[in-house]
């Protein structure tokens, strides 16, 4: 397995939300890379090998769960932790996230303090 960085890949199709998340994460001291589509997410994950992917599940070109499955099942990216960002809160949706290889999920709208509180633990597990 390739050495993973301590970077976060932020995958969000809404440019305003992506910018807000990036500012929040960078202000907290994290190295952040961005993607707005599933294709960009897969390219960035393979090129940068981030420790963690914050993955919006509602992407314009492919479902986020497909991206999660690809990352978590690809041998060279197996150490990357995927955390889903979703507006769906049902038990079926939660189960689908875990079945796709996500290690955690946050329900939108995300409380910034909760995200920042949980990130060190999620990164440590990466």
N, C-alpha and C positions, 0 to 999 in steps of 0.2 A: 504494500500500500504506500502511496505517495505521502510525504510529510504534509500535514495540514497546517494552515496558517491559523492565526487567532482572529481572522477577519469574519465579518458577517456579510452574507449576500442577502440583500433586501429585494424581494420580488413582489412588486405591487404595480398593477396596471394603471392606477390613477396617479398621474404625475404630481398632483398637489399632496396627496397622502404620502407618496413616496418621498417627496421633498421634506415633509414634516417629520416623518420617521427618521430620515437621514440626519436631519438637524438634531433631533432628540438623541440619537445614538452617538453621533460624533461629539456632541456636547458632553456626553457621559464618558468619552474617551475611547470609543470603539472605532476600529477601521471598518468602513462600510463601502461595499460595492453594490451597484444597482442593476436591476433588470426589470423591464416592463412587460415582457412576454415570456411564454414557456420556452421558446427557442433561445431567447437571450439568456434565460436562467440556466439552461443546460450548457450553453457555451461558456458562461461565466463560471459556473460550478466546476467544469472540467479544466478551465484555464487557471483559475485562482485557488482552487481547493480550499474554500473557506471552512472554518470550523463549524459554522452554523448557517443554515438557510432559513430566513423568515419568509415563508411562502404563502402568498395570497392564493386561495384556491379558485377564485374566479378570474381566470386569465382569458384574454381574447382569442388566443390561437389553439390552446389545448387546456383541458382541465388540470388544475394544480395537482390533483392526486396522481395524475400520470407522471408529472414531473417528480413528485416525491418517490413514486415507485422506481423510476429510472435511476435517480440518484442513489437510493438506498440499496438497489439491487446490482448496480454497476460495481464490479470489484475494485476499480481504482478510486471510486468515490465512497466506498462503504463506510469510512470513518466520519463522513459528514453527517451531522445531526440536522434533521429537517423538523421545523416547527411550523405548523399550519396557522394561518390567519384566516378565520372564517366568520361569516355572519350567521352561519347555521349552528344551532345549539342542541339539536336532537341527539338522542342516544345512537341512532343509526349513523348520523354524520360523524359523531365522535369515533365510533367503531371503524368507520371507513378511513378516517385519518390514521388510526393506529395500524389497520390492515395494510395501508399503503406505505408504512414504514416511518410515519411521523412519530417523534418521541414525545411531543407535547403539542398542544394547540391553545391558541388564544382566540376568544370570541370577540368579534368587532361589535361595537367600538371598543378598542383596547384602552385600558387605563394605563397611561404612560408610567406611572410609578410602579404598577404591578409588573409591567414588562421589564423595566430597569432593575427591579428587585429580583426577578427570576433569571435574568440573563447570565449572571456569573455562575449560577448552578448549572444552567443548561450548557454553557461553554465548557465548564469543568468536566462535564460528562462526555464532551466531544472527544 
